[in-house]
Amino acid sequence: MTAVDASEQIFPRHRLANGLQIIAQPMEGVESVALGYLIAAGARNEQQREAGISHFVETLGYQGTAHRSVQELTEAFEDIGASPDSGTETEFTSYSVTVLGRNLAPALELLTDVVLYPGFVPDEVPKARDRILQEIAQIEDEPMRKVLDLLRREYYGGHPLGNDVLGSVETISALSRDDLQAYWRRQYLAGNVVLAVAGKLDFEALVRQVEDLCAAWPAGEAASLPAVPEPRRHALVVHKDSAQQHIGIAFPGVSFGSDDYYAVALLTLTLGGSMNSRLFNEVREKRSLAYGIGASFVPAATSGFVRIYAGTVPEKADQTVAVILDELAKLEADGVTEDELQRAKTLLKSNVIMRSESTAVRRRAIATAWWYEGRVRTLEEIKERIDAVTLDQIKRLGASLGMSTRIVLTAIGPRSEEELTGGRI
Amino acid sequence: MAGSSAANNSTPRGATARATATSEAASGGRTQGRFYTHRLPNGLQLLGQYMPDVQSASACFYVNTGARDEDPAIMGVSHFLEHMMFKGTARRSYEDINREFEEMGAENNAGTWLEFTYYWAKVLNDQLPRLIDLLADMMRPKLDPADFEQERGVILEEIARYEDIPTSVLFDRLLSAYYAGHPLSHRTLGTAETISALSVERMMEYWRRRYEANNILFSIAGNFDWEAVRGQVEQLCGGWGTGEAGRSTTDVAPAPAFRNFTRDDMQQEMIAFGLRSVPRSDDARYTAEVVGTILGDSTGSRLFWGVRETGLAESVGADYLAMDGSGLIIVFATTEPGKAAQTIEAVRGEVRRLQEGGVTEDELRRAKTKLATRVVLGGESTNSRMLSLVGSWLSIGRLETLEEVEEAIERVSVQDCRDFLDRLPLPDHEVGVALGPLPEGALS
């Protein structure tokens, strides 16, 4: 009980009658405040024929509201020195901004206008469509981004979590203004919304303003997702005459909120999360096979995976893949050493604390924690959870995640699948 | 390691390399933000800002050396050297260095650009003594020939990597065109040829000449004890030698030109312009920031309305790049090939309109509000403060408080912008390049 009380003091929260949730973290010694809405309108919420629609709606977000033209909206943000941001991800769309504390109220009013009263200005729709089609083309010019998009899609094998955020030329070209509005009505429901605010703020005043601005927001929640299928061991290699071979490898991790969350985070750090990690040492330091090499943990609501990226000249690509697969086999068989685990814990704890100093990062952290777990842990609690991870836990995970059996590889570049994998995947 | 892109927000923009003026006097009385400066007898300059509300500190050694300071035959040596600094010292192997950073829980990296190389880390403040010991030791590298051969392969990988990042290729092409024949046309990574031909002896010679104490700054921001930091740096670095590193800082004034480069495998056409502006130490540097913001900020700028919102380009923007003895406003746009010619015309049209009509009171006020807000937001990050200290020291020979910077931005008037445009008319030295599928000459 005491932990919950402490958490409520540090992270005050409030739920509106319509289901909209507010989570906040007042911070001392800062002049700024970061605020943002997370809305359950991500690529995973899309039907096949509407692929990319969440991002399409987001692209229109700052292009005018029911109350303000694009010109008025842009200038209103500029008048409070704000450069608002937005982004669409697999599981949500976010709209956020960081301003000086004294501008919190006008910033909140503007951001709410954007998410709750979108204009879908008829002139802006074709312009947004055109911009998105250009973005889709742009990704093709950046193989190191493209290869990771492919990896997600292949890993989730047709499940909505593998959907491309941008959609395709076909779907984007076909979506109408009516489709966008219908999607907005379906997903932008109060029960799907978390407002997170961190920095210089007065929580009581914040709640009053949100009650005022958002009381009329229609209630409702998004449909839940189908179960995530088992990843199928396979490779997908796309030919391109690029300077490097870009390689992505994924194997199963765990979801947000899992008891093994920090164990997977620590395992990933040891594998490829620092300049002293196994992959960095084996691939780069010892063999000079690649410049870019590393691993990261990509958790989601109900599942998650660990992702490895390597970029290497084609002549060294086959060996690079072989070295990575060898390292995965070792990790699967033997886990990590006591020494590695201690170092990874120190690094992870230190990163968690140091990143907590920025209001924008805190805003994002409490928003995602609340979103995925319905709770926010204090730094002390997070440190305890990290410290509680044991060698045995990691060894058990290493053996059970499926680093050899449920592994997916994608690559873009001059090498063929046979050359790259030598039949090992 | 080693971001070489100037578009990278974490790089300190426009650090200049005037041999650092002098000392304690510059800090005189500016205790409001608790600023500290100290200069060792050998010339090493120490800068600090105490931030009481954080638990961490960011520290760096910042060397006034980069690709512009290289003999073209050894182009890329600064960046290659930056990698070698992580490979071991008389006291530490590379395993020791990487392990120690990790044991401290440090966030750390290094970066090389045309006119600087820096090595930074952020740690919780109880790790500071250990961090300073490690960073200072790294500045005296072993440069072992076997490690050198090994790392050459990684550098060649990095060169190949940047070939697959169109913005980086475009930026290189722009600077080569704008600064043709000038050291600022050098590529930070070098080329496969220069890197393959480089010897460890040449690197050692370069290190000796450029890493003298009076060509280096130590900067720290966050929660620390200045007396302890100063004492430790003095003890560790007091024996470093003094030299005559220097640098040529002539500026260029190119004639307008445009050239497009073909990359068959690309789908989008990327465009960049360099417009002549003032160097970092110029009195009009804040006016240049304001004009750059009015022309090309990510929202609400002339280019935003005239090029992006009209549906021509997917993205467009402008940035003021302040360097030692030279300055540029860089304009960039990405569009589909069919709209490239129109986009270029629209960009030129906006530049001309700004040149002829100047700025309005309204847009000036909004640009200043945005810039002032960014100054305050940046002031909350230890990394950003650490680099700002270096930037202001190298630009004007003293440290500026956030309030001073805000006031300087606030003072910029419509007339200042007019004077600035008259002094260096934007279209007079407009050099442009494009990269994409269009055939050579298609946009000339």
Interface residues (C-beta under 8 A of the other chain):
Chain A: E28 G29 V30 E31 S32 Y62 V70 T74 E75 F77 E78 D79 I80 G81 A82 S83 P84 T98 V99 L100 P126 K127 D130 R131 L133 Q134 E135 A137 Q138 E140 D141 E142 P143 M144 K240 D241 S242 A243 Q244 H246 S274 M275 N276 F280 N281 R284 E285 S288 L289 A290 Y291 G292 G311 T312 V313 K316 R343 T346 L347 K349 S350 N351 I353 M354 E357 S358 T359
Chain B: M1 P52 D53 V54 Q55 S56 F86 Y94 E95 N98 R99 F101 E102 E103 M104 G105 A106 E107 N108 K122 V123 L124 Q150 E151 R152 G153 V154 I155 L156 E157 E158 A160 R161 E163 D164 I165 P166 D265 M266 Q267 Q268 D297 S298 T299 G300 F304 E309 G311 E314 T334 T335 E336 R366 A367 T369 K370 A372 T373 R374 V376 L377 G379 E380 S381 T382
